[in-house]
Amino acid sequence: MTRETKCEVITSAAAPAAIGPYSQAMRVSGAGLVFLSGQVPLDPVTGTVVAGGVEEQTERVMKNLTAVLEAAGLTWRDVARTTIYLTDLGQFAKVNEIYARHLGGHAPARATVQVAALPLGVQVEIDAIAVG
């Protein structure tokens, strides 16, 4: 007897490919939830970390998340929760400004934490949970 999967993999060529054994996002059948893996500031074309500081990195992360949301047929208005991981909470105001601009007035529940390090030495990573 085979068990039917309840998860659908969601991918977008407009966001960087996973750099490990995970998917860009998973839709849970019946639950109406889409879990977006944390995005780091990788350029989806080159696969390299974008040049610049936390502002440029946050901009790229938000664009990557937007691309994955679009691949799931969703927008930021469908996002219920995010988590922002920063290597320096002193950069919070800069990150928050760019984050808010992308959300266009929508304000999902959120946690922001400082971490010792992030993959590839980046300064910011953001994940999300959306309804849809």
C-alpha positions in Angstrom: 0.0 0.0 0.0 1.4 3.4 -1.0 0.8 6.5 1.0 -0.2 9.6 -0.9 2.0 12.6 -0.1 0.3 15.6 1.4 3.1 18.0 0.4 3.6 19.6 -3.0 7.0 21.0 -3.8 7.0 24.6 -5.1 9.9 26.0 -7.1 10.7 29.1 -9.0 13.5 29.7 -11.5 13.3 33.4 -10.5 14.7 32.4 -7.0 18.0 30.7 -6.3 18.0 26.9 -6.3 18.2 25.2 -2.9 21.8 24.9 -1.7 21.0 21.8 0.3 18.5 19.0 0.7 15.4 21.2 1.0 12.8 22.7 -1.3 12.2 26.4 -1.9 8.6 25.9 -0.5 6.1 23.2 0.3 2.3 23.4 0.1 0.5 21.2 2.6 -2.6 19.7 1.0 -5.7 20.1 3.0 -4.1 22.5 5.5 -4.0 25.5 3.1 -0.5 26.4 4.2 2.7 27.1 2.2 6.0 27.0 4.1 8.7 29.0 2.4 12.3 28.0 3.2 14.6 30.7 4.4 16.0 32.7 1.5 19.5 34.2 1.6 20.7 36.9 -0.8 21.8 34.8 -3.7 21.4 36.0 -7.2 19.2 33.4 -8.9 21.1 33.7 -12.2 24.7 33.5 -10.9 24.1 31.6 -7.7 26.4 34.0 -5.9 25.8 36.3 -2.9 24.8 39.8 -4.1 27.4 42.5 -3.7 26.9 45.2 -1.1 25.7 45.5 2.5 22.7 44.5 4.5 20.4 46.8 2.4 21.3 45.1 -0.9 21.1 41.7 0.7 17.7 42.3 2.2 16.4 43.6 -1.2 17.6 40.4 -2.8 16.1 38.2 -0.1 12.7 39.9 -0.5 12.8 39.5 -4.3 13.6 35.8 -3.9 10.8 35.3 -1.5 8.4 37.2 -3.8 9.4 34.9 -6.7 8.6 31.8 -4.6 5.3 33.2 -3.4 4.4 33.9 -7.1 5.3 30.4 -8.0 2.8 29.2 -5.4 0.2 31.6 -6.8 0.4 33.9 -3.8 1.4 37.4 -2.8 2.8 39.0 0.4 -0.9 39.6 1.4 -1.2 35.8 1.9 1.8 35.7 4.3 0.8 35.0 7.9 4.2 34.8 9.5 7.9 35.5 8.8 11.1 35.0 10.7 14.1 37.3 10.1 17.5 36.1 11.0 20.2 38.8 11.3 23.9 38.5 12.2 23.7 42.0 13.6 20.5 43.4 15.2 22.1 46.8 14.9 21.0 46.5 11.2 17.4 46.0 12.2 16.1 49.4 11.1 17.6 49.1 7.6 16.2 45.6 7.2 12.8 46.6 8.6 12.5 49.5 6.1 13.1 47.3 3.1 11.0 44.5 4.4 8.0 46.9 5.0 8.3 48.4 1.5 7.9 45.0 0.0 4.9 44.1 2.1 3.0 47.2 1.0 1.2 47.8 4.3 0.6 44.1 5.1 2.0 43.2 8.5 2.3 39.4 9.1 3.2 38.1 12.5 7.0 38.1 12.8 10.0 37.1 14.9 13.4 38.7 14.4 16.5 37.1 15.9 20.2 37.7 16.0 22.2 34.6 15.0 26.0 33.9 15.2 26.3 33.1 11.5 24.3 32.4 8.4 25.0 30.2 5.3 27.6 31.6 3.0 28.5 34.3 5.4 25.5 36.4 4.6 23.9 39.0 6.9 20.2 38.2 6.6 17.9 35.3 5.9 14.1 35.4 5.9 11.5 32.5 5.9 7.7 32.7 5.7 4.5 30.8 6.2 1.6 31.7 3.9 -2.0 30.7 3.6 -3.1 29.4 0.3 
